[in-house]
Amino acid sequence: MSEDEKTPARAIITEYAQAHFRYFRTPEGTVYAQKKGHPVARPIRSQGTTGSHRQELMVGLFHDGKGVFNGSAIKEALDLIEALALSEDVQPVYIRVAPGFDGATWLDLGRDDGQSVRIHPTGWEITTPDPREVSWRRTQLTGELPLPVKETDGKGIDLLMRLCNFATADTESLALAWLIGCLGPSVPVPAPFLTGPQGAGKSTGGRMLIRIVEGMTGDLRRAPKDEENLTTAVAAGWITALDNLSHMTPDLSDAMCRIVTGAEDVKRALFTDGDVFRVGYRRPLLLTGIDVGVIRPDLAERLLPLRLERPTIRRTEADLWVDYEEVLPVVLGSLLDLAAKVRAVRAETPTDLRMADFAHLCAQLDAATGMGALKAYRASLDDLNDDVIEGDLLAQTVLRHAETISAGAAQRMTSTEWLHLLSGLYNGDGLRPLPKGWPTTGKVLSDRLKRLQPTLAARGVLIDSGRTSAGRYLEMTRPAVPPPHEQRPMF
């Protein structure tokens, strides 16, 4: 056969690839490949050393007797496939959890055979999802989960609570609500912050919680140096757990807020002049530490304090994890039973809380089990408000001044006038210096008060702003009727 009659290598590869794989693009424009009938998808441009689409294509060609091809032929074929895929179906890919049809959600077990758990208000089952309903994306952070056990009668929940050192039943109910929230891709959940004295097992408890969803390879990480490193780690997995936090910078605090409620970054695509790619994420976070210092108000609304206590009987790490791995299938099965039960009940959505979806989930959990999770969640937010106020001298000064305003009355001034009044109230008209970080201009004061609005409102002080013909103003009000869940007096 002459050289002109030979089929080009790129044509052989392209024909084989289209016969054995399904190609599609995500809403962000990335092209993925799936073995036909299999839910796991891989980006065709991945250059990973293990499990890349390029490697699975080379192995398939070799095993099926098509030959061994050089890199340039495979690159030319993938270039053509990528161009063709841009006109194919648009479908998102998911890590660990995904929405499904008919109100169901899916949990990726991380198995090579693609078996996953379909969770529905009517129950759950282990099956392989249709690739057009769910496409899984895997990374090195995607660990394998054991097959969950059916009909556990809640035994796994009891086993989990015996292994963890939660201080109260309220803490246990909040931990369960968070775990159920982690099984839903559309429910933003606050970040649990495991606290307690030294030796309470905070790191161990954090690992136990995340490994129910992430498998035995799930682990805690140290706090990243900057926001970019944090978002890179977050985008590669489902639950991000940061261990032993002792300080939280404003940038890290803001980044955590965005991760909990959802955000998107736009970055320049490598080796291009102007192309960009989007990185969207909303992920569960988990934090551990004794104390992180001053907590900013916006982060406080997104935290879920879980207090642990020192165990009375100590066990070795090896024995503890052997027992945990043995009961993990039962724990996961019980959690899935509870998740299906919670989704089947109806409950009113609290409208006064920032994380309304999680508050609604707590109300559903209460309706299904009678645990009192919503009441515990409200109490935890009140405690966090106290922490914010104790760490913010401006908030304390505002509350002191609010005591002089009659209930139901309002006081309106410009931000500069408010700054003069509050500064004089704090420093006693010059008897003591203003603290570091005190607002220096009316604009800075206005921005600080806007950030403190939810915290002050929880203590019965409303801050509003507006404009008249004379200029902009800030208004402080003490409502005649305090918030229904506010029982504590102001400073």
Stockholm file with secondary structure:
# STOCKHOLM 1.0

chainA/1-491         MSEDEKTPARAIITEYAQAHFRYFRTPEGTVYAQKKGHPVARPIRSQGTTGSHRQELMVGLFHDGKGVFNGSAIKEALDLIEALALSEDVQPVYIRVAPGFDGATWLDLGRDDGQSVRIHPTGWEITTPDPREVSWRRTQLTGELPLPVKETDGKGIDLLMRLCNFATADTESLALAWLIGCLGPSVPVPAPFLTGPQGAGKSTGGRMLIRIVEGMTGDLRRAPKDEENLTTAVAAGWITALDNLSHMTPDLSDAMCRIVTGAEDVKRALFTDGDVFRVGYRRPLLLTGIDVGVIRPDLAERLLPLRLERPTIRRTEADLWVDYEEVLPVVLGSLLDLAAKVRAVRAETPTDLRMADFAHLCAQLDAATGMGALKAYRASLDDLNDDVIEGDLLAQTVLRHAETISAGAAQRMTSTEWLHLLSGLYNGDGLRPLPKGWPTTGKVLSDRLKRLQPTLAARGVLIDSGRTSAGRYLEMTRPAVPPPHEQRPMF
#=GR chainA/1-491 SS CCGGGSCCHHHHHHHHHHHHEEEEECTTSCEEEEETTCCEEEETTCCCSSSCHHHHHHHHHHHTTCCCCCHHHHHHHHHHHHHHHTTSCBCCCBSSEEECGGGCEEEECCCTTCCEEEEETTEEEEECCCTTTCCEECCTTCCCCCCCCSCCTTHHHHHHHHHSCBSSHHHHHHHHHHHHHHTCTTCCCCEEEEECSTTSCHHHHHHHHHHHHHCTTCCCBCCCSSHHHHHHHHHTCSCEEECCCCCCCHHHHHHHHHHHHCEEEEEECTTCSSCEEEEEECCCEEEECSCCSSCCHHHHTTEEEEEBCCCSSCCCHHHHHHHHHHHHHHHHHHHHHHHHHHHHSCCCCCSSSSSHHHHHHHHHHHHHHCCCHHHHHHHHHHHHHHHHHHTCHHHHHHHHHHTTSCTTCEEEECHHHHHHHHHHHHHTTTTSCCCTTCCCSHHHHHHHHHHHHHHHHHTTCEEEEEEETTEEEEEEECCSSCCTTCCSCCC
#=GC SS_cons         CCGGGSCCHHHHHHHHHHHHEEEEECTTSCEEEEETTCCEEEETTCCCSSSCHHHHHHHHHHHTTCCCCCHHHHHHHHHHHHHHHTTSCBCCCBSSEEECGGGCEEEECCCTTCCEEEEETTEEEEECCCTTTCCEECCTTCCCCCCCCSCCTTHHHHHHHHHSCBSSHHHHHHHHHHHHHHTCTTCCCCEEEEECSTTSCHHHHHHHHHHHHHCTTCCCBCCCSSHHHHHHHHHTCSCEEECCCCCCCHHHHHHHHHHHHCEEEEEECTTCSSCEEEEEECCCEEEECSCCSSCCHHHHTTEEEEEBCCCSSCCCHHHHHHHHHHHHHHHHHHHHHHHHHHHHSCCCCCSSSSSHHHHHHHHHHHHHHCCCHHHHHHHHHHHHHHHHHHTCHHHHHHHHHHTTSCTTCEEEECHHHHHHHHHHHHHTTTTSCCCTTCCCSHHHHHHHHHHHHHHHHHTTCEEEEEEETTEEEEEEECCSSCCTTCCSCCC
//
